[in-house]
Structure formats: structure tokens, C-alpha cells
Amino acid sequence: MTLRPTQPDVPRAVEVRRATPTDGEAIGIVHAASWEAAYAPLFTPDFATGEIAARLTRWHNRVSDETALILLATLNSRPLAFSWSTPSTERPGQAEILSFYAHPEGWGTGAAPRLMTETLGALRSTGFSRVHLWTLRDTPQSRRFYTKSGFTETGATRPRDFGDGTPLPQVEYDRPC
């Protein structure tokens, strides 16, 4: 009897779909892991630990909000990135990406660029022609990603207090959908 080597798993393409209420836990895991990698170093360890834990549970209700667009990107059925967009409260007629996070284990897989492409397409298909977002000034990886995705800085800045009493500077980016 001759044994044949098994075929390695062939990676499937990144799939993007609208999140459902059953995705709350998966989105929380992606958010917590990404936030820990990118933002936790900017805070005290105790505060960061609490913020990471809070991100694990906040998505169950948000995913049920039908006015928001929450998309989930998976690779081989594993959730790796998500986006959360709504009509902008600051820029009438524009959309705003409120959250865009990729699990660190998904960095470099193509999940985030594919998710951004699908997010922009979904916003365009619902009638938006422009989108903006805010990101922390001191997160160079996210800023590079947004620039590679066609966003440009608007020049607007604002402080963001995550609840520890120490506001961090944010910068705004925008682009056509």
C-alpha cells in the first residue's frame, strides 16, 4: 500500500459580509486583540486591561443596529477584520468609518484591504460619495494603511479621551467612496 501525501489546505479568498447579531463575540475578539496590539502601549497597564476587556462585549448590541453598516472579513472562515460605518454626525451627507480593526494574526493576509474595498463599495451603493474617519495620531501602522487605501489627511485634529483623563490627539482622513 502506497501512502500519498495529503494536499495542504488551500487558502480560500477573503470573504466579506454584513455582520449579524451572532457575530458579536467574534467582532469583540478581533477588536480586543487589535486594540491591545495598537493602542494598549499608549495607556497604563491597568487602564489598558480594562479597555481590552470592554471591547470583548460591546459589539452584541451594535451589530443589532440596522442603521449601522458593520462588515466582517473572514479568511478560511476565521473572522479577521471588521468595519463599522454610519452617516457622519460631523459632515452632513458623508459617511464616517467609526471603527476599522484587523486582528494582529490577520495583518498581511489581505483581509483589511479587501474589507476596506468592500466597505467603500457598500457606502457608495447606499448613496454616499465621501467618507471620513479619525485615527490616533501616534498609530503609524493605521495611518499608513489609510493612506494606502486612498485616504488623505484633512488637516483637522481633535483630542480623544478614552476615559483615563489623558486625551490623545486624533487626525482626520477622508476620501471619495
Secondary structure by P-SEA (a helix, b strand, c coil): ccccccccccccccccccccccaaaaaaaaaaaaaaacccccccaaaaaaaaaaaacccccccccccbbbbbbbcccccccbbbbccccccccbbbccbbbbcccccccaaaaaaaaaaaaaaaaacccccccccccccaaaaaaaaaabbbbccbbbbbbccccbbbbbbbbbbcc
